[in-house]
Amino acid sequence: MVLLKGFEIEMYTGTPQGEIVGLSDKIVASLDGFVREPDSRNVEYITQPLSNYENLLCALLRPRRELRAYLQNLGNYTLIPGSTLSLGGSDRFFRSDRTNPYHDYIENTYHTKVVTASVHINVGISDPEILMRACRLIRLEAPLFLALSASSPFLDGQATGYHSSRWAVFPQTPNNVPLFTSHTDHIQWVESQIAAGTMQNVRHLWTSVRPNGDRRPHDLNRLELRICDLVTDPIALLAIAALLEARLLQLIENPDLDPLTQSSFSPSELLSLTAKNEVAAATASLDAELIHWQDGRTIVARDWIAEIYQEVWAIAKQHGFSCFLSPLQKILRAGNEAQQWLQLHAVGVDTQRVLTQAIIATEEREIELENKLCSPVV
């Protein structure tokens, strides 16, 4: 058994010099498969749920190649890596749809804290009770996925002190989202939040992980991991997704893998330590010192990821996707995108130069992968 997987990819558009420019209204009107965000400076595309990683790779690449061709027709525009407004622009909101009342609420409540680019990874789990157990486990381990994906060390032209400035500022809401003990518990909680106005709608649940489905909260069929910064390299992103899938397959095979029964902490203590771990991972990513949910030991994020990697390698191999998991070792060894950018910054490369180099490298990587593994977009 392998699981269905899909991605929601948010990316900024702008100039080769790194200036972010809002073009989503034009993109959404002209290209199928793209959807607008409340701010026009980023745009989202969603891949269809697929089980095969080779097909997922092409599903990630093709919309971006199509989008790049369209941007070139509009002018000298490109796609910009990173998950924050790295070189500037966080002082104002650029609305993509002034007629949308939910966008009114988002702009007025959160301002540009939500103008970020990210990757949401969706993995199919149809049994709602297994899904709730999966959400409990992955919520406690979500800081590890943030550590692997961090790509937002800059905001408004400055190094912020975070590897993921996005997750440092992103408004998680509502406050105090519990570890749901059952599907019924989840339904009752969501309905009470909407009745109280702390959630505007069923989508207004912004945590690191949430159960998702076509008629939330009643009909659920997938886990959505929302904590990851934008990972521009498709091979790196597939490795992160492979780690998530292998961990979920391990959980499906082992019903005892549940923080509610396998931890020395109470549920409220688990939420408290996870909040601390998220801050630590946003600050230092792979070098962050985290608190392990099982026994409270302190462990560096890189080492914890390596432990899970060793646990799930055989599962990935058994299910035929270990070759897509193995690039994780390169991220652990060489660092994530934020760490690589900060290394350049530390030796005197200014933020704009770091970003313009990353813009070029991102497109070159797409072309390389497309030529090797996917038929080019006509």
Disulfide bonds with the S-S distance in Angstrom:
Cys58-Cys374 2.02
